[in-house]
Amino acid sequence: MIRVPLLATALLLLAACTTDDKPAAQTSPPPRQPTVVDPQLQALQRAKAVQDTVDAQKAATDAKLREAEGQ
């Protein structure tokens, strides 16, 4: 019998504690700070770009070889 009023009171207290206000306007995250790892990441990106170029040249050369062999 005492559970219902106790539960109702607890629910009302919890409902009163919640806020519908949104936090302060968050327009955008702060700018990214450079880290110690940045030069290594840039070098890795450049290496991947070079590998893509080499792979494209290999594919073109392979195609020309197949063409020259008559396959």
C-alpha positions in Angstrom: 0.0 0.0 0.0 2.8 2.4 0.8 4.6 1.4 -2.4 2.3 3.3 -4.7 2.6 6.7 -3.1 6.4 6.2 -2.6 6.8 5.3 -6.2 4.7 8.3 -7.3 6.7 10.6 -5.2 10.0 9.2 -6.5 8.8 9.6 -10.1 7.7 13.2 -9.4 11.0 14.0 -7.9 12.9 12.6 -10.8 10.7 14.4 -13.3 11.3 17.6 -11.5 15.1 17.1 -11.6 15.2 16.8 -15.4 15.7 19.9 -17.5 14.5 20.6 -21.0 17.1 23.3 -21.4 19.7 22.6 -24.0 23.3 23.1 -23.1 25.2 26.1 -24.3 25.2 26.4 -28.1 27.8 24.1 -29.6 28.5 25.4 -33.0 31.6 23.5 -33.9 34.3 21.6 -32.2 37.5 23.4 -31.3 40.2 23.4 -34.0 42.5 20.3 -34.0 45.7 20.8 -32.2 48.9 19.5 -34.0 50.5 16.5 -32.4 53.8 14.7 -32.4 52.4 12.1 -34.8 51.3 14.5 -37.5 54.5 14.4 -39.5 54.4 10.6 -39.6 50.8 10.6 -40.7 51.6 13.0 -43.5 54.5 10.9 -44.6 52.2 7.8 -44.6 49.6 9.6 -46.7 52.3 10.6 -49.2 53.6 7.1 -49.3 50.1 5.7 -50.0 49.7 8.3 -52.8 53.0 7.2 -54.4 52.0 3.6 -54.1 48.7 4.3 -55.9 50.7 6.0 -58.7 53.0 3.0 -59.0 50.1 0.6 -59.0 48.4 2.6 -61.8 51.7 2.6 -63.9 52.1 -1.1 -63.3 48.6 -1.8 -64.5 49.2 0.3 -67.6 52.5 -1.5 -68.4 50.8 -4.9 -67.8 48.1 -4.0 -70.2 50.6 -2.9 -72.9 52.5 -6.2 -72.4 49.4 -8.3 -72.8 48.5 -6.3 -75.9 52.0 -6.8 -77.4 51.8 -10.5 -76.7 48.5 -10.8 -78.4 46.5 -12.0 -75.4 
